[in-house]
């Protein structure tokens, strides 16, 4: 591994624009202990867990990552110590990360979303890892296809995947039983087409008086994620990477958005719900299904008073596809500091070894095939119910300006149900706005 890293280190001095800027020297060593700066979100757990190494307490993102970091530090006492950079919240994380790069003093390891990674990799800011996995003890052949694709940009791998997090259907089994929409084992039967969706929604309305479906339709980009899923199910990506064009002004986009709008127009879902309202409607039994992510599975499993089941997003339009993103660990390029790279890879390898604990504690989907099997074999609550999402996950095409494109799509499609604008106007305008972003 040392020879491979020396080659990369020599190249990074000339390739990275940050390194060429004469950034601050970073020794990363205290009394012979290599200190790794870790940039992450996920928050902090209760004070009682800040020094804990008890994995049985890893029941949230914040608790899981803190406990895993504590375990690594304990196992490497006197050699390596990981220290978290100060309190980045999810909403401001990338702004703060950008500041460290601009100052020429990036962290040694950083968490990153699949949708954000290309903007850094394209500028030569991240260490390429294809030649490092084997020597670091990381078996990349164990990664699922979606996880392996998520860490790749233009044919090069830049990360170690931590998870896939995707949209799921969170289902009130009691309401499905009352509506008679269960199989002989009492498991909810989900629709397999748009037509079946509306048939079930009407049955649910008539037999229970409850909403069939609810989602955050106004606040966070849940509507964008649903739209992306429906486009992918039709074999059409929102963005054509090869031609650098948008596919918003297309029959597939019209079909997807028509379906989304019809649910509201027929009274089967609430077009004005924000994230909190959607959760409350589901958790209080006013809606049979909530569209939300893997991150609420364990909360719902603990707190809900009705029979709850997390389920794979259904195939409504042709192919089994659903929106997903990925958390990964990346190693920013540094100045002349081989020991920091080696220690950073060791930490990433440790986290790869512990994705079982992360997936079991957070609800997110493990990126390793062997771990998915282990989670199912160990009967970790709910995991087997949405295991198929690991292979159905469909991440957004690797673009440099994902956030702007996501915002455009969310803004435009929501105008159909919030402002009554026509589908044609919305899709034409979205197509034009996205192509302006792609070409600037």
C-alpha positions, 0 to 999 in steps of 0.5 A, a space after each residue: 500500500 505504501 508504494 501505491 500511496 507514494 505514487 498518488 501522493 507525488 501526483 496529487 502535488 501537481 494535480 490538486 488546485 488546492 495544493 497548488 495554492 500553498 495551503 497551510 501545512 498540516 502535520 496531523 501528529 501529536 506525540 507520535 499519535 496520528 490525528 485524523 480530522 473527520 468531517 461529517 454530519 449525522 449530529 451528536 448523540 446524548 452526552 452519555 454516548 459520547 465516549 461509549 463503545 457499546 454497539 447495542 446503543 447504536 440506534 441512530 445515525 448520531 449514536 452509531 457513527 460516534 460509537 464506531 469512532 470511539 471503538 476505532 480510537 480505542 483499538 488504535 490507542 497510541 497510534 491513531 486518533 480520529 477527531 470530529 471537526 466542529 458541529 456541522 449540521 446537515 444543511 450547512 455541511 457542504 458550505 463548511 467543507 468548501 471552506 476547508 478546501 478553499 483554505 487549503 486545509 481539508 479534513 483527512 476523511 469526509 462523509 459525502 453524498 453520491 450526488 455531491 461527490 462529482 463536484 469535488 472529484 472533477 476538480 481533483 480534490 479527492 484521492 482516487 481509491 481504485 488501487 487502494 482497496 485491496 491493500 487496505 483490506 477492503 473487498 470491493 467485489 462485495 459491494 452491491 452494484 448500486 453502491 459501487 456505481 455511487 462512488 464512481 465518477 468518470 470511471 474512477 472510484 473515489 469513496 468507500 460506501 457506507 450505505 444506500 438510503 432510499 425511498 420506502 413505503 411505510 405501511 399501516 398494516 391494520 388499515 390495509 387489513 381493514 380495507 381487505 388489501 392483504 394476502 393470506 398471510 396478512 401482508 399488505 398487497 401493494 399495487 403493481 400498476 398505476 391502475 391498481 394504485 387508484 383502485 386500491 386508493 378508492 377501496 381504502 377511502 371507501 372502507 376506512 375513510 383514510 388517505 391511501 397515501 401521504 408524503 411531504 409534498 411541499 417542504 423537502 425534495 420528496 416530490 422530486 424523489 418520487 418523480 425521479 423514481 417514476 422516470 427511472 421505472 420508465 427507463 428514462 433518466 431525468 438527465 441524459 449524461 451523454 448528450 448533456 440534456 434534460 428529459 423533462 419535456 418528454 412523454 415519460 415525464 408527463 406520465 409521471 407528473 400526471 400520476 402524481 397530480 391525479 393522486 391529489 386531485 382525487 383526494 387520495 393524498 394531501 397536496 399541502 402536507 409538509 414533512 412533519 404533517 405527513 409524518 403525523 398523519 401516518 403516525 396517527 393512523 390518518 394515512 395508510 402509506 407514507 412515502 419516506 426514507 430508510 432513516 425512519 424505519 427504526 423510529 417507526 418500529 419502536 414508536 408506532 402503536 399499530 402494526 407497521 411494515 416497511 416495504 419496497 417501493 412498488 413497480 408502477 410504471 415498468 421497471 423496479 426502480 426507486 430513488 436512492 442516494 449514498 453516504 460514502 467516505 472520501 479522502 481529500 488530497 493533502 500536502 506531503 503527508 503519507 502517514 495521514 493517507 495511510 491512517 485515513 485508509 485504515 479508518 475507512 477500512 474499519 468503517 467498511 468492516 462495520 457497515 453491518 452495525 451502521 445498517 442495523 442501527 440506522 435503517 439504511 441499506 448496507 452496501 455489501 452483499 454479505 452484510 445484507 445476507 447477515 442482516 436478514 439471517 439475524 432477523 434485524 427488525 424490518 430489514 428483510 421487508 425492504 431488502 430488495 431495495 438494495 438492488 432496485 436503488 437508482 441514484 441520480 446521474 453524476 452531474 456537477 450541479 445536482 443541488 440546482 437541478 433538484 431544486 428546479 424539478 421540485 419547484 416546477 412540479 409542485 406548481 401543478 398542485 400548489 398553483 394549478 399550473 399546467 403540466 405542459 408549462 411546468 415541464 417545458 419550463 423545467 426542461 429549459 431551466 435545467 439545460 441552462 444549468 447543465 450548459 453553464 
